[in-house]
Amino acid sequence: MGIVQFHSKQSDLVLHVNDQVGDVQQRDIESALEENPGVVNVEFTENRPRLIHVSYDQDETSYIETLERLCSQNVHAQHMGD
């Protein structure tokens, strides 16, 4: 079992990728987002391959920075939710 880090201002967000992406590109996107300081966890949802769940520390990054990082991977995406 791995070590779970607690972040005082941890938030979750869901991003929708408008483009079709394959398995390799999904892994590349996950890696790119995980390199963003403050991002704790990134994963595409299994049954909805265009949705990405991201956990991040609000003290270190924002959902806007995370979305911009995603869009820098040559995909079109948007934030889901309020």
N, CA, C and O atoms as a GROMACS GRO file, in nm:
protein
  328
    1MET      N    1   0.085  -0.118   0.000
    1MET     CA    2   0.000   0.000   0.000
    1MET      C    3   0.089   0.123   0.000
    1MET      O    4   0.183   0.132   0.078
    2GLY      N    5   0.059   0.219  -0.088
    2GLY     CA    6   0.138   0.340  -0.101
    2GLY      C    7   0.107   0.442   0.007
    2GLY      O    8   0.009   0.430   0.080
    3ILE      N    9   0.191   0.541   0.014
    3ILE     CA   10   0.172   0.650   0.109
    3ILE      C   11   0.076   0.751   0.049
    3ILE      O   12   0.094   0.795  -0.065
    4VAL      N   13  -0.026   0.786   0.125
    4VAL     CA   14  -0.123   0.885   0.080
    4VAL      C   15  -0.087   1.018   0.145
    4VAL      O   16  -0.078   1.028   0.267
    5GLN      N   17  -0.067   1.120   0.063
    5GLN     CA   18  -0.035   1.252   0.115
    5GLN      C   19  -0.164   1.330   0.134
    5GLN      O   20  -0.252   1.327   0.048
    6PHE      N   21  -0.173   1.401   0.245
    6PHE     CA   22  -0.288   1.485   0.270
    6PHE      C   23  -0.253   1.628   0.235
    6PHE      O   24  -0.149   1.680   0.277
    7HIS      N   25  -0.338   1.692   0.160
    7HIS     CA   26  -0.318   1.832   0.121
    7HIS      C   27  -0.433   1.912   0.180
    7HIS      O   28  -0.550   1.876   0.162
    8SER      N   29  -0.400   2.019   0.250
    8SER     CA   30  -0.501   2.094   0.324
    8SER      C   31  -0.610   2.153   0.237
    8SER      O   32  -0.725   2.165   0.280
    9LYS      N   33  -0.576   2.189   0.115
    9LYS     CA   34  -0.676   2.247   0.026
    9LYS      C   35  -0.687   2.164  -0.101
    9LYS      O   36  -0.679   2.216  -0.212
   10GLN      N   37  -0.706   2.036  -0.082
   10GLN     CA   38  -0.717   1.947  -0.197
   10GLN      C   39  -0.856   1.959  -0.259
   10GLN      O   40  -0.957   1.958  -0.190
   11SER      N   41  -0.857   1.969  -0.391
   11SER     CA   42  -0.981   1.978  -0.467
   11SER      C   43  -0.979   1.874  -0.577
   11SER      O   44  -0.873   1.824  -0.616
   12ASP      N   45  -1.096   1.844  -0.625
   12ASP     CA   46  -1.112   1.752  -0.737
   12ASP      C   47  -1.184   1.824  -0.849
   12ASP      O   48  -1.270   1.909  -0.825
   13LEU      N   49  -1.147   1.789  -0.970
   13LEU     CA   50  -1.218   1.844  -1.084
   13LEU      C   51  -1.227   1.740  -1.194
   13LEU      O   52  -1.149   1.644  -1.199
   14VAL      N   53  -1.322   1.760  -1.281
   14VAL     CA   54  -1.340   1.673  -1.396
   14VAL      C   55  -1.323   1.758  -1.521
   14VAL      O   56  -1.384   1.863  -1.536
   15LEU      N   57  -1.238   1.709  -1.610
   15LEU     CA   58  -1.214   1.776  -1.738
   15LEU      C   59  -1.267   1.687  -1.849
   15LEU      O   60  -1.252   1.565  -1.845
   16HIS      N   61  -1.328   1.748  -1.948
   16HIS     CA   62  -1.381   1.676  -2.064
   16HIS      C   63  -1.292   1.704  -2.183
   16HIS      O   64  -1.273   1.819  -2.222
   17VAL      N   65  -1.237   1.597  -2.242
   17VAL     CA   66  -1.155   1.608  -2.363
   17VAL      C   67  -1.250   1.596  -2.481
   17VAL      O   68  -1.318   1.495  -2.497
   18ASN      N   69  -1.254   1.698  -2.564
   18ASN     CA   70  -1.345   1.699  -2.678
   18ASN      C   71  -1.297   1.609  -2.792
   18ASN      O   72  -1.377   1.570  -2.878
   19ASP      N   73  -1.169   1.578  -2.794
   19ASP     CA   74  -1.110   1.499  -2.902
   19ASP      C   75  -1.103   1.351  -2.862
   19ASP      O   76  -1.096   1.318  -2.744
   20GLN      N   77  -1.105   1.264  -2.963
   20GLN     CA   78  -1.081   1.122  -2.939
   20GLN      C   79  -0.932   1.105  -2.912
   20GLN      O   80  -0.848   1.153  -2.988
   21VAL      N   81  -0.898   1.036  -2.804
   21VAL     CA   82  -0.758   1.008  -2.774
   21VAL      C   83  -0.743   0.859  -2.746
   21VAL      O   84  -0.828   0.797  -2.682
   22GLY      N   85  -0.634   0.804  -2.795
   22GLY     CA   86  -0.606   0.663  -2.774
   22GLY      C   87  -0.534   0.640  -2.642
   22GLY      O   88  -0.507   0.734  -2.567
   23ASP      N   89  -0.505   0.514  -2.614
   23ASP     CA   90  -0.441   0.477  -2.489
   23ASP      C   91  -0.306   0.545  -2.468
   23ASP      O   92  -0.277   0.592  -2.359
   24VAL      N   93  -0.225   0.551  -2.573
   24VAL     CA   94  -0.092   0.612  -2.561
   24VAL      C   95  -0.106   0.761  -2.530
   24VAL      O   96  -0.037   0.812  -2.443
   25GLN      N   97  -0.195   0.829  -2.601
   25GLN     CA   98  -0.214   0.972  -2.576
   25GLN      C   99  -0.273   0.996  -2.437
   25GLN      O  100  -0.239   1.095  -2.372
   26GLN      N  101  -0.360   0.907  -2.390
   26GLN     CA  102  -0.412   0.920  -2.254
   26GLN      C  103  -0.299   0.915  -2.152
   26GLN      O  104  -0.295   0.998  -2.061
   27ARG      N  105  -0.208   0.820  -2.167
   27ARG     CA  106  -0.094   0.809  -2.075
   27ARG      C  107  -0.005   0.934  -2.083
   27ARG      O  108   0.044   0.982  -1.981
   28ASP      N  109   0.015   0.986  -2.205
   28ASP     CA  110   0.095   1.108  -2.221
   28ASP      C  111   0.029   1.226  -2.151
   28ASP      O  112   0.096   1.306  -2.086
   29ILE      N  113  -0.102   1.236  -2.163
   29ILE     CA  114  -0.177   1.345  -2.100
   29ILE      C  115  -0.170   1.331  -1.948
   29ILE      O  116  -0.146   1.430  -1.878
   30GLU      N  117  -0.190   1.211  -1.898
   30GLU     CA  118  -0.181   1.188  -1.753
   30GLU      C  119  -0.042   1.228  -1.701
   30GLU      O  120  -0.031   1.295  -1.598
   31SER      N  121   0.061   1.187  -1.772
   31SER     CA  122   0.198   1.220  -1.730
   31SER      C  123   0.222   1.371  -1.731
   31SER      O  124   0.282   1.425  -1.638
   32ALA      N  125   0.175   1.438  -1.835
   32ALA     CA  126   0.194   1.584  -1.846
   32ALA      C  127   0.122   1.656  -1.732
   32ALA      O  128   0.176   1.750  -1.674
   33LEU      N  129   0.001   1.613  -1.699
   33LEU     CA  130  -0.072   1.677  -1.591
   33LEU      C  131  -0.008   1.649  -1.455
   33LEU      O  132  -0.005   1.736  -1.368
   34GLU      N  133   0.042   1.527  -1.438
   34GLU     CA  134   0.105   1.491  -1.310
   34GLU      C  135   0.233   1.570  -1.286
   34GLU      O  136   0.275   1.585  -1.171
   35GLU      N  137   0.297   1.620  -1.392
   35GLU     CA  138   0.417   1.702  -1.378
   35GLU      C  139   0.385   1.842  -1.326
   35GLU      O  140   0.474   1.913  -1.279
   36ASN      N  141   0.259   1.882  -1.336
   36ASN     CA  142   0.217   2.014  -1.290
   36ASN      C  143   0.226   2.019  -1.137
   36ASN      O  144   0.164   1.937  -1.070
   37PRO      N  145   0.304   2.114  -1.080
   37PRO     CA  146   0.314   2.124  -0.935
   37PRO      C  147   0.175   2.136  -0.871
   37PRO      O  148   0.091   2.214  -0.917
   38GLY      N  149   0.153   2.059  -0.767
   38GLY     CA  150   0.025   2.063  -0.697
   38GLY      C  151  -0.074   1.958  -0.740
   38GLY      O  152  -0.171   1.932  -0.669
   39VAL      N  153  -0.052   1.895  -0.855
   39VAL     CA  154  -0.143   1.789  -0.900
   39VAL      C  155  -0.108   1.663  -0.822
   39VAL      O  156   0.007   1.618  -0.821
   40VAL      N  157  -0.209   1.606  -0.757
   40VAL     CA  158  -0.190   1.491  -0.670
   40VAL      C  159  -0.221   1.361  -0.743
   40VAL      O  160  -0.150   1.262  -0.726
   41ASN      N  161  -0.325   1.361  -0.825
   41ASN     CA  162  -0.366   1.239  -0.895
   41ASN      C  163  -0.439   1.276  -1.024
   41ASN      O  164  -0.513   1.374  -1.029
   42VAL      N  165  -0.416   1.195  -1.128
   42VAL     CA  166  -0.481   1.214  -1.257
   42VAL      C  167  -0.522   1.078  -1.310
   42VAL      O  168  -0.443   0.983  -1.308
   43GLU      N  169  -0.647   1.067  -1.356
   43GLU     CA  170  -0.687   0.942  -1.420
   43GLU      C  171  -0.808   0.965  -1.511
   43GLU      O  172  -0.902   1.035  -1.477
   44PHE      N  173  -0.800   0.902  -1.628
   44PHE     CA  174  -0.916   0.900  -1.717
   44PHE      C  175  -1.018   0.805  -1.655
   44PHE      O  176  -0.981   0.703  -1.597
   45THR      N  177  -1.146   0.838  -1.667
   45THR     CA  178  -1.248   0.748  -1.616
   45THR      C  179  -1.262   0.629  -1.709
   45THR      O  180  -1.259   0.643  -1.831
   46GLU      N  181  -1.275   0.513  -1.650
   46GLU     CA  182  -1.272   0.389  -1.727
   46GLU      C  183  -1.388   0.376  -1.826
   46GLU      O  184  -1.367   0.340  -1.941
   47ASN      N  185  -1.508   0.406  -1.782
   47ASN     CA  186  -1.624   0.387  -1.869
   47ASN      C  187  -1.661   0.512  -1.951
   47ASN      O  188  -1.752   0.507  -2.034
   48ARG      N  189  -1.590   0.621  -1.929
   48ARG     CA  190  -1.609   0.744  -2.006
   48ARG      C  191  -1.472   0.799  -2.042
   48ARG      O  192  -1.420   0.886  -1.972
   49PRO      N  193  -1.413   0.750  -2.150
   49PRO     CA  194  -1.273   0.779  -2.180
   49PRO      C  195  -1.241   0.925  -2.214
   49PRO      O  196  -1.124   0.960  -2.230
   50ARG      N  197  -1.341   1.009  -2.225
   50ARG     CA  198  -1.313   1.151  -2.251
   50ARG      C  199  -1.312   1.235  -2.124
   50ARG      O  200  -1.288   1.355  -2.130
   51LEU      N  201  -1.339   1.172  -2.011
   51LEU     CA  202  -1.340   1.245  -1.884
   51LEU      C  203  -1.215   1.213  -1.804
   51LEU      O  204  -1.174   1.097  -1.793
   52ILE      N  205  -1.155   1.318  -1.748
   52ILE     CA  206  -1.035   1.304  -1.667
   52ILE      C  207  -1.066   1.357  -1.527
   52ILE      O  208  -1.114   1.469  -1.511
   53HIS      N  209  -1.039   1.275  -1.427
   53HIS     CA  210  -1.053   1.317  -1.288
   53HIS      C  211  -0.916   1.362  -1.239
   53HIS      O  212  -0.819   1.287  -1.249
   54VAL      N  213  -0.909   1.484  -1.185
   54VAL     CA  214  -0.782   1.539  -1.136
   54VAL      C  215  -0.801   1.584  -0.992
   54VAL      O  216  -0.895   1.657  -0.960
   55SER      N  217  -0.709   1.541  -0.905
   55SER     CA  218  -0.704   1.591  -0.768
   55SER      C  219  -0.582   1.683  -0.759
   55SER      O  220  -0.474   1.649  -0.808
   56TYR      N  221  -0.600   1.798  -0.698
   56TYR     CA  222  -0.489   1.894  -0.691
   56TYR      C  223  -0.496   1.975  -0.563
   56TYR      O  224  -0.601   1.985  -0.499
   57ASP      N  225  -0.383   2.032  -0.526
   57ASP     CA  226  -0.370   2.117  -0.408
   57ASP      C  227  -0.390   2.262  -0.451
   57ASP      O  228  -0.312   2.315  -0.531
   58GLN      N  229  -0.493   2.325  -0.400
   58GLN     CA  230  -0.526   2.464  -0.437
   58GLN      C  231  -0.418   2.563  -0.398
   58GLN      O  232  -0.410   2.672  -0.455
   59ASP      N  233  -0.334   2.527  -0.302
   59ASP     CA  234  -0.225   2.617  -0.262
   59ASP      C  235  -0.114   2.620  -0.367
   59ASP      O  236  -0.034   2.714  -0.369
   60GLU      N  237  -0.108   2.519  -0.454
   60GLU     CA  238   0.001   2.509  -0.550
   60GLU      C  239  -0.040   2.529  -0.695
   60GLU      O  240   0.043   2.564  -0.778
   61THR      N  241  -0.167   2.507  -0.726
   61THR     CA  242  -0.213   2.523  -0.865
   61THR      C  243  -0.362   2.551  -0.864
   61THR      O  244  -0.426   2.555  -0.759
   62SER      N  245  -0.417   2.572  -0.981
   62SER     CA  246  -0.561   2.598  -0.995
   62SER      C  247  -0.617   2.512  -1.106
   62SER      O  248  -0.543   2.453  -1.184
   63TYR      N  249  -0.749   2.506  -1.113
   63TYR     CA  250  -0.809   2.428  -1.221
   63TYR      C  251  -0.780   2.492  -1.356
   63TYR      O  252  -0.770   2.422  -1.457
   64ILE      N  253  -0.765   2.625  -1.359
   64ILE     CA  254  -0.735   2.693  -1.485
   64ILE      C  255  -0.596   2.654  -1.535
   64ILE      O  256  -0.578   2.627  -1.654
   65GLU      N  257  -0.497   2.652  -1.445
   65GLU     CA  258  -0.362   2.610  -1.484
   65GLU      C  259  -0.362   2.464  -1.532
   65GLU      O  260  -0.292   2.430  -1.627
   66THR      N  261  -0.439   2.381  -1.466
   66THR     CA  262  -0.448   2.239  -1.504
   66THR      C  263  -0.513   2.226  -1.641
   66THR      O  264  -0.466   2.147  -1.724
   67LEU      N  265  -0.618   2.300  -1.664
   67LEU     CA  266  -0.685   2.296  -1.795
   67LEU      C  267  -0.592   2.348  -1.905
   67LEU      O  268  -0.585   2.290  -2.013
   68GLU      N  269  -0.520   2.456  -1.877
   68GLU     CA  270  -0.424   2.508  -1.975
   68GLU      C  271  -0.316   2.405  -2.007
   68GLU      O  272  -0.275   2.390  -2.122
   69ARG      N  273  -0.270   2.335  -1.905
   69ARG     CA  274  -0.168   2.230  -1.925
   69ARG      C  275  -0.224   2.120  -2.014
   69ARG      O  276  -0.155   2.068  -2.102
   70LEU      N  277  -0.349   2.084  -1.989
   70LEU     CA  278  -0.414   1.981  -2.072
   70LEU      C  279  -0.423   2.027  -2.217
   70LEU      O  280  -0.391   1.952  -2.309
   71CYS      N  281  -0.468   2.149  -2.238
   71CYS     CA  282  -0.483   2.201  -2.375
   71CYS      C  283  -0.348   2.214  -2.445
   71CYS      O  284  -0.343   2.212  -2.568
   72SER      N  285  -0.239   2.227  -2.369
   72SER     CA  286  -0.107   2.234  -2.431
   72SER      C  287  -0.065   2.099  -2.490
   72SER      O  288   0.038   2.090  -2.557
   73GLN      N  289  -0.143   1.994  -2.464
   73GLN     CA  290  -0.116   1.861  -2.518
   73GLN      C  291  -0.186   1.840  -2.653
   73GLN      O  292  -0.205   1.727  -2.697
   74ASN      N  293  -0.222   1.950  -2.717
   74ASN     CA  294  -0.286   1.947  -2.850
   74ASN      C  295  -0.422   1.877  -2.850
   74ASN      O  296  -0.456   1.805  -2.944
   75VAL      N  297  -0.498   1.900  -2.743
   75VAL     CA  298  -0.636   1.853  -2.737
   75VAL      C  299  -0.724   1.971  -2.696
   75VAL      O  300  -0.677   2.066  -2.632
   76HIS      N  301  -0.848   1.963  -2.732
   76HIS     CA  302  -0.946   2.062  -2.689
   76HIS      C  303  -1.018   2.004  -2.568
   76HIS      O  304  -1.060   1.888  -2.569
   77ALA      N  305  -1.032   2.084  -2.464
   77ALA     CA  306  -1.092   2.034  -2.342
   77ALA      C  307  -1.164   2.147  -2.269
   77ALA      O  308  -1.145   2.265  -2.298
   78GLN      N  309  -1.247   2.106  -2.172
   78GLN     CA  310  -1.319   2.204  -2.093
   78GLN      C  311  -1.341   2.149  -1.953
   78GLN      O  312  -1.340   2.028  -1.930
   79HIS      N  313  -1.361   2.241  -1.860
   79HIS     CA  314  -1.391   2.206  -1.720
   79HIS      C  315  -1.536   2.165  -1.710
   79HIS      O  316  -1.623   2.230  -1.768
   80MET      N  317  -1.564   2.059  -1.637
   80MET     CA  318  -1.701   2.013  -1.616
   80MET      C  319  -1.745   2.054  -1.475
   80MET      O  320  -1.665   2.048  -1.382
   81GLY      N  321  -1.867   2.093  -1.460
   81GLY     CA  322  -1.920   2.126  -1.328
   81GLY      C  323  -1.929   2.276  -1.306
   81GLY      O  324  -1.916   2.355  -1.399
   82ASP      N  325  -1.951   2.311  -1.180
   82ASP     CA  326  -1.969   2.452  -1.147
   82ASP      C  327  -1.843   2.523  -1.114
   82ASP      O  328  -1.845   2.642  -1.085
   0.00000   0.00000   0.00000
